[in-house]
Amino acid sequence: MRYAGWANYETWAVALRLNNDEGSYRYWREQAESWFGRESTSEYWSQSESARFGLADQLRTEAGSGNPLSDAASMWSDLMSAALGRIHWEEIADSCLGEIPEYVEVTKTEDPPGHQ
């Protein structure tokens, strides 16, 4: 079920925090520009897809490393892991990349993310 225009509550909550803190916002926009500036290393993915998936993996990894409960075995750590598992990292990455005009132009001619 969608929440406030995002895939779900968990995705919205992470995107909100990343976008509402100026330092975080700037950091992730710089990372988006860095990923979009790289050539695709995949024979299957376009440059924009490679940027989206690479940035999504970086978002997932950095968010996971900040989890204060990752080393604990408890109901709370299980709930945190479940919530982190529901986040649509590619959607957040696409939002960060969407600030880059060239990315927007390129993706207008591609199939939408998840399209098969």
C-alpha positions in Angstrom: 0.0 0.0 0.0 1.4 3.4 -1.0 2.0 6.0 1.6 2.3 9.8 0.8 3.3 9.0 -2.7 5.9 6.5 -1.8 5.9 2.7 -2.0 5.2 2.3 1.7 5.6 4.0 5.1 9.1 2.7 5.6 10.3 4.1 2.3 8.6 7.4 2.9 10.2 7.7 6.4 13.7 7.1 5.2 13.3 9.5 2.2 11.9 12.1 4.5 14.9 11.9 6.9 17.4 11.9 4.0 15.7 14.9 2.4 15.0 17.0 5.4 18.5 17.2 6.9 20.5 19.6 4.8 23.8 17.7 5.3 22.2 14.4 4.3 20.4 15.9 1.4 23.6 17.4 0.0 25.6 14.2 0.6 23.1 12.0 -1.3 22.7 14.5 -4.1 26.5 14.4 -4.5 26.4 10.6 -4.4 23.7 10.6 -7.1 25.8 12.8 -9.3 28.8 10.6 -8.8 26.8 7.4 -9.7 25.2 9.1 -12.8 28.6 10.2 -14.0 29.9 6.7 -14.2 29.7 4.4 -17.2 27.5 1.4 -16.8 29.6 -1.7 -16.1 26.8 -4.0 -17.1 25.9 -5.2 -20.6 22.3 -5.3 -19.5 21.8 -2.0 -17.7 21.8 1.4 -19.1 23.8 4.2 -17.5 20.7 5.4 -15.6 19.8 1.9 -14.4 23.3 1.3 -13.3 23.3 4.6 -11.4 19.9 3.8 -9.8 20.9 0.3 -8.7 24.4 1.4 -7.5 23.0 4.3 -5.5 20.3 2.1 -4.1 22.9 -0.4 -2.9 24.9 2.4 -1.3 21.8 3.7 0.4 21.0 0.2 1.7 24.5 -0.4 2.9 25.0 2.9 4.7 21.6 2.8 6.3 22.3 -0.8 7.5 25.6 0.2 9.0 23.9 2.9 11.0 21.4 0.4 12.6 22.1 0.5 16.3 20.4 -2.8 16.8 22.2 -4.8 14.1 24.3 -6.8 16.7 21.5 -7.5 19.1 19.3 -10.5 19.1 15.9 -9.3 20.3 12.3 -8.6 19.2 13.4 -5.0 18.5 16.3 -5.9 16.3 13.9 -8.3 14.4 11.4 -5.5 13.9 14.1 -3.1 12.7 15.4 -5.6 10.2 11.9 -6.2 8.9 11.3 -2.5 8.5 14.7 -2.0 6.7 13.8 -4.9 4.5 10.6 -3.2 3.3 12.3 -0.1 2.1 12.3 0.4 -1.7 15.9 1.7 -2.0 15.6 2.0 -5.8 12.7 4.4 -5.3 14.7 6.6 -3.0 17.7 6.4 -5.4 15.5 7.4 -8.3 14.3 10.4 -6.3 17.9 11.5 -5.6 18.8 11.0 -9.2 15.7 12.9 -10.3 17.4 16.1 -9.2 19.9 15.7 -12.1 18.4 17.2 -15.4 20.3 14.8 -17.6 19.0 11.8 -15.7 15.4 13.0 -16.1 15.9 13.4 -19.9 17.5 10.0 -20.3 14.8 8.2 -18.2 12.0 9.7 -20.2 12.8 7.3 -23.1 13.4 4.3 -20.9 10.9 1.9 -19.5 9.9 2.8 -15.9 11.7 1.1 -13.1 10.4 -2.4 -12.6 8.8 -2.6 -16.0 9.2 -5.9 -17.9 
